[in-house]
Amino acid sequence: MAQPDSKKIFFENLSGAGKAIAVLTSGGDAQGMNAAVRAVVRMGLYVGAKVYFIHEGYQGMVDGGENIRDATWESVSSMLQVGGTVIGSARCKEFRTHEGRLKAAHNLVQRGITNLCVIGGDGSLTGANLFREEWSGLLGELVDQGLIEADAVQKYSALHIVGMVGSIDNDFCGTDMTIGTDSALHRIIEVVDAIMTTAQSHQRTFVLEVMGRHCGYLALVSALACGADWVLIPEMPPEDGWEDKMCQKLSATRSRGSRLNIIIVAEGAIDRHGKPITSNYLKDLVVKNLGFDTRVTILGHVQRGGTPSAFDRILASRMGVEAVLALLETTANTPACVVSLCGNQSVRLPLMECVQMTQEVQKAMDEKRFEEAVKLRGRSFENNLKTYKLLAHRKPESELPTSNFNIAILNVGAPSAGMNAAVRSAVRVGISEGHKMFAVSDGFEGFYKGQIKEIKWADVGGWTGQGGSLLGTKRTLPAKHVDKIAEQMRKHNINALLVIGGFEAFESLLQLYEARATYEELCIPMCMLPATISNNVPGTDLSIGADTALNAIVETCDRIKQSASGTKRRVFIIETMGGYCGYLASVGGLAAGADAAYIFEEPFDIRDLQANVEHLTEKMKTSIQRGLVLRNENSNENYTTDFIYQLYSEEGKGVFDSRKNVLGHMQQGGAPSPFDRNFGTKISAKAMQWVTKKLTETFRQGKFDETNFNGTACGGVSSLQRCYCREDLSPDLSWSHSVSDRGNYSVVIPMKESIIY
């Protein structure tokens, strides 16, 4: 508990008094830029600084005048859910000249601005750094020309720059994700899901071209998220003869009963000789070689448009706050930095080092050092590529290893979007490793009833985009039926167990661990994947399904806020799921721009409720005449949603009306988000590789080496912020584990360790 308190004290001790901060967006627009602008403005005002908008990017900085305006708390209201950038963006040739930068410096000095937050791509950030390096010289010239007083050189001696990367291509090295990438993936996956229904109806092949002139991230991740048959990206051109291999793959998919094929190509895709691979070339190739009915869809700028996803709103908001903190703490000798995402943490990295590394990627591609280009893109990109290759291209039966191991997969607890993607990944990786995979229906209830059957590669085709649990899931725990479960494991010769679910899955493996002393059949590798919208599994930052639930909450809140646009002075109280975990309410409140979020972890009383009513009463006197309050379903047994609604209604009489909405099970439904599809896919692959490693290492003379079970506890594949180095510890962590998300890197940790978290 000390860490949050110290952080609060740290914030309270910060002061921006006497400082002026300006924020601008430059280059191509990206969803989430407005959330970043909003965060910079409000954090800047919170610490007492004066904040300015610079409209139309660098062009507005050069032109000055009305392009540089005061920013207020109210002026950034309702920006969070708007795509693009409301302060405008423009590519400015004049700023590339010395004369243009001199004009820009004059316009900033006139307003006392020496802190600049730039949201854009590597070109925009490089320009900002050059501007910073020239700053003192530019001020000297302005003095010589009589445009500013001599004392201004001393007063405004240093320009401080902090960058945030806004780019849908995710083409900037040093950050796991750039602002706008997740939203662009949402647009792509929405189209793919729609295309798949018509493609199945007519047995068609679709070639989908996505953005990415120099970076194949969107193509690669969308291919992974939808299970595309083939993907082409600029960083890894296909080997010569790829045309025949692709056609063979498409034909094999059809021969196994599939009624459609999906090919995804990045707009900058090339072959090994640098020749462009276009969507029309792919269409003509499929028609000529296979005779399949083939269509081309080019998404274009639709990928830049639309409402930002929950992930991008949260990412941009956190980055905006960190950018202001960086500006407040910088000194004259501090190099320009860029705020990046590393794991689940906002971190500051030297701007020009990241820019240079980004340029190295293009240099490696130009010199046809493609393997190096993939590595330079970062660990996340490389893992995405490896996982796609592992799942998309099935080896012939003759080339598969034979392990003689049987692995069972089941879902436990409430359904969450992304479970099916995890099952698909586990099945296909398991088959690739030579195992025989078994699917258990209806969780442990189905297990003890014998609802177990072998599941094949083709059986999980198309599962990534489907919500809920196709295997079926129940909350039943195994303790009461452990004897029957052991019997079924003996009957089907189950050698390993993969459990996908939430806290019930966590409890289930602990119960099976306790029963090992009695039942030898349970002395096998067991692993769980955290899958719950509540995100309440110990030891992991994220759980499969939480991102989809957040998007459902945010979308609903956006619509509710919009409904208030024609009705002034209205406050909405929204109840979210989450049990005793306030993740959905607190993070959903951040992404939706709520005025308050009531959660179980942060006790509140009637005085807090009264203070919030008073805050909303004051808010109604401004131009923002609406309010949004989120409440976690179990935040307080007495202060229920009805109670809070009635309290707000009574106290707000004559000032505002109140409405309530219980979101309920809609948070569990719908197609999984791109994040949950990829997250489930990658950590499931990680889990199966760990299981295979344990099976091959310790199976001796027809049974497992029992010495590996002494003193071990259950665990799984997890994600804990910035702790991915712990992956190196996994070989000595035995048997029952959980696979968790540690930032953007999955690791295998023992469940005993998970409980500590």
MIDODO-577301 format. One record per residue (C-alpha): y, z, x. Coordinates in steps of 0.02 Angstrom, whole numbers, padded with zeros to 5 digits, always signed. Example, Ala and Ser with C-alpha at 12.3 -4.5 7.8 and 13.67 -1.06 7.14 Angstrom:
% residues 2
-00225+00390+00615 -00053+00357+00684 
//
This chain:
% residues 757
+00000+00000+00000 +00115+00021+00150 +00136-00166+00177 +00222-00208+00011 +00338-00057+00030 +00388-00109+00207 +00416-00287+00149 +00528-00224+00009 +00630-00119+00132 +00640-00272+00246 +00714-00377+00105 +00837-00242+00056 +00900-00226+00235 +00934-00412+00250 +01112-00468+00223 +01185-00641+00209 +01362-00578+00185 +01487-00694+00268 +01360-00834+00288 +01359-01002+00200 +01196-01096+00169 +01182-01276+00111 +01026-01358+00043 +00990-01544+00032 +00843-01658-00008 +00820-01816+00092 +00705-01966+00102 +00574-02002-00030 +00571-01882-00177 +00422-01768-00209 +00374-01655-00354 +00415-01475-00310 +00576-01512-00217 +00675-01433-00359 +00571-01275-00348 +00614-01266-00162 +00800-01293-00197 +00795-01158-00332 +00710-01035-00214 +00837-01066-00075 +00983-01044-00193 +00920-00885-00276 +00859-00804-00116 +01023-00848-00032 +01123-00771-00174 +01007-00620-00177 +01050-00577+00003 +01236-00603-00026 +01263-00773+00056 +01368-00914-00015 +01258-01062-00060 +01301-01246-00080 +01213-01399-00148 +01229-01559-00048 +01201-01698-00172 +01126-01867-00122 +01053-01806+00042 +01136-01852+00207 +01243-01981+00117 +01323-01840+00018 +01349-01740+00177 +01440-01888+00257 +01542-01929+00102 +01586-01748+00065 +01702-01712-00082 +01612-01676-00246 +01444-01706-00161 +01454-01530-00087 +01465-01402-00226 +01445-01216-00253 +01272-01164-00313 +01254-01022-00438 +01107-00926-00508 +01124-01016-00675 +01142-01188-00597 +00960-01188-00541 +00891-01129-00707 +00765-01248-00787 +00740-01341-00622 +00567-01272-00587 +00471-01388-00703 +00572-01546-00666 +00497-01678-00551 +00592-01772-00417 +00753-01692-00354 +00899-01655-00470 +01023-01646-00325 +00976-01822-00276 +00909-01905-00119 +00966-02058-00025 +00926-02146+00137 +01086-02145+00240 +01113-02272+00380 +01284-02199+00417 +01212-02029+00466 +01111-02117+00600 +01275-02160+00687 +01382-02040+00788 +01531-02074+00677 +01431-02030+00521 +01374-01865+00595 +01553-01826+00645 +01608-01846+00464 +01464-01736+00407 +01511-01599+00531 +01691-01603+00469 +01636-01584+00289 +01525-01435+00331 +01653-01345+00439 +01785-01361+00302 +01671-01253+00193 +01611-01138+00332 +01432-01201+00319 +01329-01168+00476 +01159-01144+00396 +01068-01297+00335 +00905-01307+00239 +00834-01485+00240 +00692-01536+00125 +00619-01704+00174 +00500-01797+00287 +00488-01808+00477 +00632-01933+00487 +00748-01819+00389 +00700-01669+00494 +00720-01764+00657 +00895-01815+00602 +00936-01634+00562 +00880-01578+00734 +00986-01711+00820 +01135-01653+00714 +01104-01474+00772 +01096-01525+00955 +01260-01623+00943 +01350-01490+00841 +01459-01411+00975 +01510-01582+01042 +01553-01641+00867 +01664-01489+00840 +01753-01525+01004 +01790-01702+00947 +01856-01638+00780 +01975-01521+00874 +02033-01664+00986 +02068-01769+00832 +02166-01627+00753 +02049-01616+00604 +02003-01432+00631 +02084-01285+00718 +02028-01237+00894 +01966-01066+00839 +01843-01151+00721 +01739-01203+00872 +01708-01021+00913 +01690-00965+00732 +01564-01101+00688 +01489-01122+00860 +01307-01150+00810 +01222-01246+00670 +01058-01170+00613 +00926-01285+00541 +00769-01244+00441 +00660-01382+00372 +00534-01394+00231 +00423-01546+00215 +00432-01637+00049 +00309-01782+00052 +00171-01833-00067 +00074-01911+00078 +00040-01745+00167 +00074-01838+00329 +00163-01701+00427 +00068-01609+00563 +00083-01421+00571 +00064-01384+00386 -00093-01382+00280 +00001-01452+00130 +00171-01531+00103 +00275-01508-00054 +00224-01639-00183 +00050-01680-00120 -00045-01577-00248 +00058-01650-00392 +00025-01827-00329 -00161-01787-00328 -00144-01729-00509 -00071-01899-00557 -00210-01991-00465 -00351-01887-00539 -00279-01903-00715 -00288-02092-00695 -00463-02088-00618 -00529-01980-00760 -00455-02102-00886 -00522-02253-00793 -00697-02182-00784 -00714-02179-00974 -00670-02363-00994 -00771-02411-00840 -00927-02329-00913 -00900-02416-01079 -00900-02589-01000 -01004-02558-00842 -00857-02599-00731 -00804-02574-00552 -00627-02511-00526 -00527-02528-00366 -00390-02398-00363 -00247-02416-00238 -00151-02257-00198 -00001-02223-00088 -00020-02190+00097 +00050-02324+00213 +00011-02221+00368 -00088-02073+00301 -00249-02078+00200 -00243-01900+00135 -00215-01945-00048 -00353-02076-00045 -00476-01963+00044 -00450-01808-00061 -00446-01902-00226 -00609-01989-00176 -00685-01819-00139 -00619-01750-00304 -00690-01888-00413 -00847-01931-00314 -00790-02109-00277 -00920-02231-00211 -00811-02292-00067 -00645-02245+00012 -00539-02338+00140 -00404-02249+00241 -00295-02301+00389 -00352-02159+00504 -00535-02210+00499 -00559-02398+00475 -00737-02448+00430 -00854-02519+00561 -00879-02707+00568 -00998-02765+00433 -00933-02635+00311 -00922-02763+00172 -01111-02780+00160 -01137-02592+00172 -01012-02560+00033 -01092-02687-00082 -01264-02613-00047 -01196-02441-00092 -01121-02503-00254 -01280-02594-00301 -01387-02440-00262 -01276-02332-00372 -01297-02452-00518 -01484-02462-00491 -01496-02272-00513 -01423-02287-00688 -01236-02269-00657 -01128-02377-00768 -00975-02382-00656 -00912-02389-00477 -00750-02319-00408 -00672-02382-00246 -00515-02295-00184 -00406-02379-00053 -00248-02316+00032 -00107-02444+00033 -00108-02440+00223 -00296-02463+00245 -00348-02577+00388 -00507-02635+00472 -00553-02605+00654 -00451-02756+00707 -00293-02702+00619 -00311-02823+00474 -00252-02751+00307 -00385-02713+00176 -00303-02746+00008 -00359-02699-00166 -00370-02882-00217 -00479-02921-00066 -00597-02782-00120 -00603-02849-00297 -00643-03026-00241 -00776-02959-00123 -00867-02862-00260 -00857-03006-00383 -00920-03132-00256 -01063-03028-00183 -01120-02929-00336 -01048-03015-00487 -00987-02848-00558 -00846-02848-00685 -00706-02779-00574 -00528-02722-00607 -00385-02670-00494 -00264-02527-00532 -00115-02498-00417 -00036-02330-00454 +00126-02354-00357 +00270-02236-00393 +00183-02151-00538 +00112-02038-00402 +00288-01975-00363 +00330-01939-00544 +00293-01810-00675 +00298-01622-00682 +00254-01527-00523 +00088-01437-00523 +00075-01247-00518 +00022-01258-00335 +00177-01357-00286 +00294-01240-00380 +00219-01089-00294 +00213-01173-00123 +00393-01233-00135 +00455-01065-00199 +00372-00969-00058 +00434-01094+00071 +00611-01083+00003 +00614-00895+00019 +00544-00904+00196 +00674-01036+00242 +00817-00919+00195 +00737-00776+00291 +00723-00891+00442 +00908-00938+00429 +00960-00756+00418 +00858-00708+00571 +00902-00856+00682 +01015-00844+00835 +01114-00972+00933 +00965-00997+01049 +00833-01010+00913 +00761-01187+00904 +00756-01275+00736 +00601-01228+00639 +00501-01298+00496 +00423-01187+00364 +00238-01230+00351 +00084-01175+00256 -00052-01103+00367 -00197-01039+00265 -00108-00951+00122 +00040-00895+00226 +00212-00969+00248 +00244-00979+00435 +00382-01046+00546 +00341-01176+00678 +00453-01267+00804 +00516-01419+00710 +00513-01546+00851 +00339-01497+00910 +00273-01537+00735 +00372-01700+00729 +00304-01753+00898 +00126-01714+00845 +00151-01816+00686 +00211-01962+00791 +00059-01943+00904 -00053-01979+00755 +00029-02148+00727 +00022-02184+00913 -00165-02147+00916 -00192-02263+00767 -00090-02402+00847 -00198-02386+01003 -00357-02384+00897 -00403-02207+00948 -00459-02171+00772 -00569-02019+00805 -00422-01937+00893 -00305-01983+00749 -00419-01891+00627 -00422-01736+00737 -00232-01740+00756 -00214-01741+00567 -00284-01565+00570 -00439-01467+00529 -00418-01482+00341 -00409-01673+00348 -00559-01681+00464 -00663-01566+00352 -00619-01670+00199 -00681-01827+00285 -00843-01745+00344 -00878-01674+00171 -00847-01841+00086 -00967-01930+00204 -01096-01795+00175 -01090-01809-00015 -01052-01990-00049 -01180-02081+00057 -01360-02040+00018 -01486-02071+00155 -01647-02163+00114 -01794-02047+00076 -01877-02101+00239 -01727-02038+00341 -01713-01868+00256 -01782-01717+00350 -01920-01617+00268 -01889-01430+00261 -02018-01372+00132 -01888-01246+00069 -01844-01223-00114 -01667-01168-00158 -01611-01110-00330 -01433-01128-00398 -01362-01037-00548 -01196-00993-00628 -01157-00813-00677 -01015-00741-00781 -00880-00833-00877 -00862-01021-00852 -00724-01085-00738 -00667-01261-00700 -00740-01321-00535 -00912-01240-00555 -00992-01410-00585 -00911-01483-00429 -00986-01339-00330 -01159-01367-00404 -01150-01554-00366 -01100-01520-00187 -01238-01391-00161 -01372-01504-00235 -01325-01655-00130 -01301-01559+00032 -01466-01469+00002 -01558-01633-00027 -01476-01707+00129 -01543-01557+00226 -01718-01594+00161 -01731-01451+00035 -01798-01458-00142 -01660-01400-00260 -01689-01305-00423 -01562-01279-00561 -01568-01119-00665 -01496-01129-00841 -01397-00987-00921 -01381-00876-00769 -01500-00731-00737 -01548-00730-00921 -01618-00904-00900 -01692-00854-00731 -01804-00717-00799 -01851-00827-00947 -01909-00965-00828 -01774-01094-00869 -01791-01169-00696 -01814-01352-00654 -01794-01466-00505 -01629-01558-00495 -01607-01725-00405 -01464-01817-00320 -01426-01930-00469 -01435-01786-00594 -01266-01720-00534 -01175-01887-00532 -01004-01875-00615 -01005-01685-00620 -00847-01657-00516 -00727-01698-00657 -00811-01598-00794 -00749-01425-00843 -00850-01274-00895 -01028-01249-00835 -01155-01387-00864 -01295-01272-00806 -01241-01142-00932 -01185-00968-00885 -01206-00791-00951 -01138-00621-00901 -01313-00546-00895 -01345-00444-00737 -01517-00447-00654 -01551-00260-00636 -01645-00239-00802 -01752-00393-00774 -01776-00390-00586 -01966-00384-00603 -01969-00544-00706 -01843-00626-00589 -01953-00585-00439 -02101-00657-00533 -02009-00821-00566 -01956-00830-00384 -02136-00809-00332 -02194-00937-00461 -02071-01071-00403 -02078-01017-00220 -01889-00994-00211 -01837-00972-00029 -01648-00953-00051 -01524-00918-00190 -01348-00985-00220 -01251-00895-00356 -01087-00970-00418 -00979-00852-00521 -00854-00712-00530 -00866-00524-00516 -01031-00523-00613 -01105-00637-00480 -01042-00518-00348 -01124-00370-00437 -01283-00469-00464 -01312-00499-00279 -01279-00317-00242 -01412-00270-00370 -01536-00393-00296 -01500-00322-00125 -01539-00147-00187 -01704-00211-00258 -01763-00286-00093 -01854-00127-00046 -01967-00150-00199 -01983-00338-00212 -02025-00442-00059 -01977-00600-00154 -01795-00547-00143 -01798-00540+00046 -01723-00713+00060 -01551-00784+00104 -01432-00760-00043 -01254-00825-00054 -01119-00822-00187 -00967-00932-00217 -00817-00850-00301 -00786-00943-00464 -00676-00855-00591 -00506-00889-00666 -00464-00704-00643 -00472-00721-00453 -00535-00542-00441 -00680-00562-00319 -00658-00452-00163 -00641-00536+00005 -00563-00700-00048 -00386-00762-00075 -00440-00890-00203 -00580-00919-00327 -00642-01081-00403 -00555-01107-00571 -00400-01002-00540 -00291-01153-00498 -00344-01244-00657 -00306-01089-00761 -00134-01073-00680 -00095-01254-00723 -00146-01222-00904 -00032-01069-00910 +00114-01160-00830 +00096-01313-00942 +00095-01202-01096 +00245-01102-01036 +00340-01264-01004 +00308-01319-01182 +00356-01150-01252 +00519-01150-01152 +00554-01326-01213 +00529-01271-01393 +00669-01146-01367 +00792-01281-01316 +00842-01309-01497 +00839-01124-01541 +00960-01016-01444 +00928-00837-01393 +00740-00824-01401 +00618-00724-01293 +00433-00768-01279 +00299-00641-01236 +00144-00729-01168 -00024-00642-01143 -00135-00711-01005 -00317-00678-00960 -00372-00593-00801 -00453-00431-00857 -00386-00294-00743 -00324-00420-00614 -00143-00475-00628 -00160-00634-00526 -00137-00756-00671 +00009-00662-00746 +00104-00633-00583 +00075-00802-00501 +00089-00892-00668 +00255-00803-00694 +00315-00863-00524 +00265-01043-00563 +00336-01041-00740 +00499-00952-00697 +00465-00797-00802 +00591-00655-00816 +00455-00523-00799 +00267-00506-00776 +00173-00349-00828 +00012-00323-00730 -00118-00186-00712 -00090-00165-00524 +00094-00123-00547 +00111+00022-00670 +00260+00014-00788 +00331+00131-00919 +00452+00128-01065 +00600+00137-00946 +00544-00025-00862 +00525-00109-01031 +00698-00050-01083 +00773-00113-00919 +00697-00284-00949 +00767-00288-01127 +00939-00248-01058 +00920-00385-00927 +00876-00511-01062 +01021-00452-01170 +01140-00488-01026 +01054-00654-00993 +01088-00709-01172 +01275-00699-01135 +01255-00839-01008 +01211-01021-01034 +01025-00980-01011 +00988-00915-01185 +00800-00896-01178 +00677-00779-01095 +00495-00782-01041 +00386-00630-01012 +00203-00635-00956 +00081-00493-00986 -00092-00475-00909 -00214-00436-01052 -00266-00265-00981 -00103-00218-00897 -00087-00062-01004 -00196+00005-01145 -00047+00072-01243 +00089-00054-01205 -00005-00197-01287 +00062-00371-01318 +00098-00323-01498 +00190-00166-01443 +00298-00260-01318 +00333-00395-01448 +00386-00265-01577 +00490-00170-01449 +00581-00327-01394 +00606-00379-01576 +00682-00211-01621 +00790-00189-01467 +00847-00369-01468 +00906-00370-01649 +01066-00467-01665 +01052-00530-01486 +00888-00627-01474 +00731-00665-01573 +00557-00631-01504 +00396-00730-01516 +00223-00694-01446 +00081-00807-01392 -00095-00759-01336 -00161-00901-01227 -00343-00845-01237 -00488-00957-01189 -00384-01113-01166 -00359-01046-00989 -00546-01070-00955 -00556-01246-01025 -00506-01421-00976 -00547-01534-00831 -00537-01449-00661 -00381-01478-00557 -00394-01580-00396 -00380-01417-00298 -00526-01336-00388 -00634-01492-00373 -00607-01500-00186 -00613-01314-00160 -00779-01299-00253 -00849-01450-00162 -00803-01391+00013 -00853-01209+00003 -01016-01256-00082 -01056-01374+00061 -01014-01234+00181 -01131-01116+00088 -01277-01237+00093 -01254-01267+00278 -01257-01080+00308 -01412-01060+00200 -01499-01200+00295 -01454-01118+00460 -01527-00952+00405 -01684-01032+00334 -01723-01128+00492 -01678-00984+00609 -01782-00847+00532 -01931-00918+00436 -02083-00866+00535 -02267-00887+00494 -02244-00915+00309 -02114-00779+00277 -01942-00720+00331 -01917-00603+00477 -01888-00437+00390 -01790-00365+00536 -01644-00471+00478 -01628-00369+00319 -01604-00199+00399 -01435-00129+00356 -01366-00290+00282 -01265-00303+00123 -01235-00447+00005 -01092-00567+00039 -01028-00747+00021 -00914-00892+00070 -00734-00834+00061 -00554-00879+00096 -00447-00743+00172 -00274-00788+00232 -00268-00853+00410 -00432-00771+00461 -00531-00930+00486 -00570-00878+00664 -00694-00757+00586 -00804-00909+00556 -00868-00882+00732 -00945-00717+00677 -01058-00792+00543 -01219-00812+00647 -01249-00625+00655 -01208-00595+00471 -01373-00593+00385 -01447-00644+00221 -01340-00599+00071 -01165-00666+00089 -01017-00734-00005 -00928-00896+00038 -00743-00864+00022 -00580-00958+00044 -00481-00890+00190 -00326-00993+00165 -00380-01174+00177 -00532-01129+00282 -00696-01066+00211 -00796-00934+00303 -00957-00841+00273 -00936-00653+00261 -01054-00511+00212 -01023-00438+00040 -01015-00264+00113 -00862-00322+00209 -00795-00405+00050 -00793-00237-00039 -00672-00170+00093 -00546-00301+00042 
//
